[in-house]
Amino acid sequence: MEARLKTEIWVGAYVRRCHTSGAPAFVTRKGDPDAGAVLVVIDRLDGTSRVFERVRDGKGALVFAPLTEWTDAAAVQAALDRQTKFDSDLWIVAVESRSGEAFLDEY
């Protein structure tokens, strides 16, 4: 049986990882602490942001894939609103990263 890491623990570790790289990260919506879905919003602080969602790849592993392209705040908020209506247990993490680095390739 595969052990699953609780979402709350993963989010806390991810926020710390971002902070250690000099990219402030904030939990803007808390979802189910055990198994909530996660969206990560990367804000380049130039008026553009991108949303990533955690999905399963072809091998069953959890990976992060872009939900949106780099776009403005209104389009990002619309994407977040759609996902929130669909999943009330959703977590949202906002990261301020001028370079656009998401720090998600390590997870």
CYANA upper distance limits for C-alpha pairs under 8 A (distance plus 0.5 A):
  5 LEU  CA      9 ILE  CA      7.45
  5 LEU  CA     10 TRP  CA      7.26
  5 LEU  CA     34 ASP  CA      8.44
  6 LYS  CA     10 TRP  CA      6.93
  6 LYS  CA     33 PRO  CA      6.99
  6 LYS  CA     34 ASP  CA      5.03
  6 LYS  CA     35 ALA  CA      6.58
  7 THR  CA     11 VAL  CA      6.55
  7 THR  CA     32 ASP  CA      7.96
  7 THR  CA     33 PRO  CA      6.03
  7 THR  CA     34 ASP  CA      5.80
  7 THR  CA     35 ALA  CA      5.93
  7 THR  CA     36 GLY  CA      6.54
  7 THR  CA     37 ALA  CA      8.15
  7 THR  CA     38 VAL  CA      8.38
  8 GLU  CA     12 GLY  CA      6.75
  8 GLU  CA     32 ASP  CA      8.26
  8 GLU  CA     33 PRO  CA      5.19
  8 GLU  CA     34 ASP  CA      6.97
  9 ILE  CA     13 ALA  CA      6.75
 10 TRP  CA     14 TYR  CA      6.61
 11 VAL  CA     15 VAL  CA      6.63
 11 VAL  CA     93 VAL  CA      8.27
 12 GLY  CA     16 ARG  CA      6.82
 13 ALA  CA     17 ARG  CA      6.64
 14 TYR  CA     18 CYS  CA      6.75
 15 VAL  CA     19 HIS  CA      6.76
 15 VAL  CA     24 PRO  CA      8.40
 15 VAL  CA     25 ALA  CA      5.92
 15 VAL  CA     26 PHE  CA      7.38
 15 VAL  CA     27 VAL  CA      8.43
 15 VAL  CA     93 VAL  CA      8.40
 16 ARG  CA     20 THR  CA      6.71
 16 ARG  CA     25 ALA  CA      8.48
 17 ARG  CA     21 SER  CA      7.10
 17 ARG  CA    103 PHE  CA      8.15
 18 CYS  CA     22 GLY  CA      7.05
 18 CYS  CA     23 ALA  CA      5.60
 18 CYS  CA     24 PRO  CA      6.85
 18 CYS  CA     25 ALA  CA      6.66
 18 CYS  CA     95 VAL  CA      7.96
 18 CYS  CA    103 PHE  CA      7.29
 19 HIS  CA     23 ALA  CA      5.65
 19 HIS  CA     24 PRO  CA      5.76
 19 HIS  CA     25 ALA  CA      6.98
 23 ALA  CA     95 VAL  CA      6.97
 23 ALA  CA     96 GLU  CA      6.00
 23 ALA  CA     97 SER  CA      5.87
 24 PRO  CA     95 VAL  CA      6.29
 24 PRO  CA     96 GLU  CA      5.94
 24 PRO  CA     97 SER  CA      8.05
 25 ALA  CA     93 VAL  CA      7.26
 25 ALA  CA     94 ALA  CA      6.02
 25 ALA  CA     95 VAL  CA      4.74
 25 ALA  CA     96 GLU  CA      6.86
 26 PHE  CA     93 VAL  CA      6.09
 26 PHE  CA     94 ALA  CA      5.72
 26 PHE  CA     95 VAL  CA      7.00
 27 VAL  CA     91 TRP  CA      7.99
 27 VAL  CA     92 ILE  CA      6.48
 27 VAL  CA     93 VAL  CA      5.00
 27 VAL  CA     94 ALA  CA      6.86
 28 THR  CA     91 TRP  CA      8.19
 28 THR  CA     92 ILE  CA      6.03
 28 THR  CA     93 VAL  CA      6.28
 28 THR  CA     94 ALA  CA      7.10
 29 ARG  CA     90 LEU  CA      7.78
 29 ARG  CA     91 TRP  CA      5.68
 29 ARG  CA     92 ILE  CA      5.42
 29 ARG  CA     93 VAL  CA      7.65
 30 LYS  CA     89 ASP  CA      8.14
 30 LYS  CA     90 LEU  CA      7.34
 30 LYS  CA     91 TRP  CA      5.33
 30 LYS  CA     92 ILE  CA      7.34
 31 GLY  CA     36 GLY  CA      5.95
 31 GLY  CA     37 ALA  CA      8.03
 31 GLY  CA     88 SER  CA      7.60
 31 GLY  CA     89 ASP  CA      4.68
 31 GLY  CA     90 LEU  CA      5.07
 31 GLY  CA     91 TRP  CA      5.08
 32 ASP  CA     36 GLY  CA      4.94
 32 ASP  CA     37 ALA  CA      8.46
 32 ASP  CA     89 ASP  CA      5.34
 32 ASP  CA     90 LEU  CA      7.37
 32 ASP  CA     91 TRP  CA      8.05
 36 GLY  CA     89 ASP  CA      5.60
 36 GLY  CA     90 LEU  CA      5.78
 36 GLY  CA     91 TRP  CA      6.86
 37 ALA  CA     54 ARG  CA      7.50
 37 ALA  CA     87 ASP  CA      8.39
 37 ALA  CA     89 ASP  CA      7.27
 37 ALA  CA     90 LEU  CA      5.38
 37 ALA  CA     91 TRP  CA      6.50
 38 VAL  CA     53 GLU  CA      6.66
 38 VAL  CA     54 ARG  CA      6.49
 38 VAL  CA     90 LEU  CA      6.42
 38 VAL  CA     91 TRP  CA      5.23
 38 VAL  CA     92 ILE  CA      6.41
 38 VAL  CA     93 VAL  CA      8.08
 39 LEU  CA     51 VAL  CA      7.14
 39 LEU  CA     52 PHE  CA      6.13
 39 LEU  CA     53 GLU  CA      5.20
 39 LEU  CA     54 ARG  CA      7.28
 39 LEU  CA     90 LEU  CA      7.97
 39 LEU  CA     91 TRP  CA      6.70
 39 LEU  CA     92 ILE  CA      5.37
 39 LEU  CA     93 VAL  CA      6.84
 40 VAL  CA     51 VAL  CA      6.11
 40 VAL  CA     52 PHE  CA      5.59
 40 VAL  CA     53 GLU  CA      7.00
 40 VAL  CA     92 ILE  CA      6.36
 40 VAL  CA     93 VAL  CA      5.33
 40 VAL  CA     94 ALA  CA      6.43
 40 VAL  CA     95 VAL  CA      7.83
 41 VAL  CA     49 SER  CA      7.16
 41 VAL  CA     50 ARG  CA      6.18
 41 VAL  CA     51 VAL  CA      4.98
 41 VAL  CA     52 PHE  CA      6.93
 41 VAL  CA     92 ILE  CA      7.86
 41 VAL  CA     93 VAL  CA      6.63
 41 VAL  CA     94 ALA  CA      5.21
 41 VAL  CA     95 VAL  CA      6.53
 42 ILE  CA     49 SER  CA      5.88
 42 ILE  CA     50 ARG  CA      5.80
 42 ILE  CA     51 VAL  CA      6.88
 42 ILE  CA     94 ALA  CA      6.67
 42 ILE  CA     95 VAL  CA      5.45
 42 ILE  CA     96 GLU  CA      6.62
 42 ILE  CA     97 SER  CA      6.90
 42 ILE  CA    100 GLY  CA      6.92
 42 ILE  CA    101 GLU  CA      8.15
 42 ILE  CA    102 ALA  CA      6.83
 43 ASP  CA     47 GLY  CA      8.19
 43 ASP  CA     48 THR  CA      6.74
 43 ASP  CA     49 SER  CA      4.83
 43 ASP  CA     50 ARG  CA      7.26
 43 ASP  CA     94 ALA  CA      7.80
 43 ASP  CA     95 VAL  CA      6.52
 43 ASP  CA     96 GLU  CA      5.42
 43 ASP  CA     97 SER  CA      6.38
 43 ASP  CA     98 ARG  CA      7.68
 43 ASP  CA    100 GLY  CA      7.51
 44 ARG  CA     48 THR  CA      6.45
 44 ARG  CA     49 SER  CA      6.50
 44 ARG  CA     96 GLU  CA      6.65
 44 ARG  CA     97 SER  CA      5.57
 44 ARG  CA     98 ARG  CA      4.68
 44 ARG  CA     99 SER  CA      6.85
 44 ARG  CA    100 GLY  CA      5.90
 45 LEU  CA     49 SER  CA      8.38
 45 LEU  CA     96 GLU  CA      7.19
 45 LEU  CA     97 SER  CA      7.65
 45 LEU  CA     98 ARG  CA      6.34
 46 ASP  CA     98 ARG  CA      8.15
 47 GLY  CA     71 THR  CA      8.43
 47 GLY  CA     72 ASP  CA      6.43
 47 GLY  CA     73 ALA  CA      7.40
 48 THR  CA     70 TRP  CA      6.25
 48 THR  CA     71 THR  CA      5.49
 48 THR  CA     72 ASP  CA      5.33
 48 THR  CA     73 ALA  CA      7.18
 49 SER  CA     69 GLU  CA      8.49
 49 SER  CA     70 TRP  CA      5.74
 49 SER  CA     71 THR  CA      6.00
 49 SER  CA     72 ASP  CA      6.72
 49 SER  CA     73 ALA  CA      7.21
 49 SER  CA     76 VAL  CA      7.41
 50 ARG  CA     66 PRO  CA      7.78
 50 ARG  CA     67 LEU  CA      8.09
 50 ARG  CA     68 THR  CA      6.12
 50 ARG  CA     69 GLU  CA      6.17
 50 ARG  CA     70 TRP  CA      5.25
 50 ARG  CA     71 THR  CA      6.89
 50 ARG  CA     76 VAL  CA      7.44
 51 VAL  CA     66 PRO  CA      6.44
 51 VAL  CA     67 LEU  CA      5.83
 51 VAL  CA     68 THR  CA      5.87
 51 VAL  CA     69 GLU  CA      8.02
 51 VAL  CA     76 VAL  CA      7.41
 52 PHE  CA     64 PHE  CA      6.47
 52 PHE  CA     65 ALA  CA      5.85
 52 PHE  CA     66 PRO  CA      4.79
 52 PHE  CA     67 LEU  CA      5.60
 52 PHE  CA     68 THR  CA      7.64
 53 GLU  CA     64 PHE  CA      5.85
 53 GLU  CA     65 ALA  CA      6.04
 53 GLU  CA     66 PRO  CA      6.79
 53 GLU  CA     67 LEU  CA      6.45
 54 ARG  CA     62 LEU  CA      6.83
 54 ARG  CA     63 VAL  CA      5.99
 54 ARG  CA     64 PHE  CA      4.89
 54 ARG  CA     65 ALA  CA      6.94
 55 VAL  CA     62 LEU  CA      5.96
 55 VAL  CA     63 VAL  CA      5.99
 55 VAL  CA     64 PHE  CA      6.52
 55 VAL  CA     65 ALA  CA      7.35
 56 ARG  CA     60 GLY  CA      5.65
 56 ARG  CA     61 ALA  CA      5.71
 56 ARG  CA     62 LEU  CA      4.96
 56 ARG  CA     63 VAL  CA      6.49
 57 ASP  CA     61 ALA  CA      5.98
 57 ASP  CA     62 LEU  CA      6.83
 57 ASP  CA     63 VAL  CA      6.92
 63 VAL  CA    107 TYR  CA      7.64
 64 PHE  CA    104 LEU  CA      7.22
 64 PHE  CA    105 ASP  CA      8.38
 68 THR  CA     76 VAL  CA      7.95
 68 THR  CA     79 ALA  CA      8.25
 71 THR  CA     75 ALA  CA      6.91
 71 THR  CA     76 VAL  CA      7.32
 72 ASP  CA     76 VAL  CA      6.92
 73 ALA  CA     77 GLN  CA      6.54
 74 ALA  CA     78 ALA  CA      6.67
 75 ALA  CA     79 ALA  CA      6.79
 76 VAL  CA     80 LEU  CA      6.73
 77 GLN  CA     81 ASP  CA      6.52
 78 ALA  CA     82 ARG  CA      6.73
 79 ALA  CA     83 GLN  CA      6.83
 80 LEU  CA     84 THR  CA      6.52
 81 ASP  CA     85 LYS  CA      6.69
 82 ARG  CA     86 PHE  CA      6.90
 83 GLN  CA     87 ASP  CA      6.54
 83 GLN  CA     90 LEU  CA      8.40
 84 THR  CA     88 SER  CA      6.13
 84 THR  CA     90 LEU  CA      6.95
 95 VAL  CA    102 ALA  CA      8.15
 97 SER  CA    101 GLU  CA      6.56
 97 SER  CA    102 ALA  CA      7.91
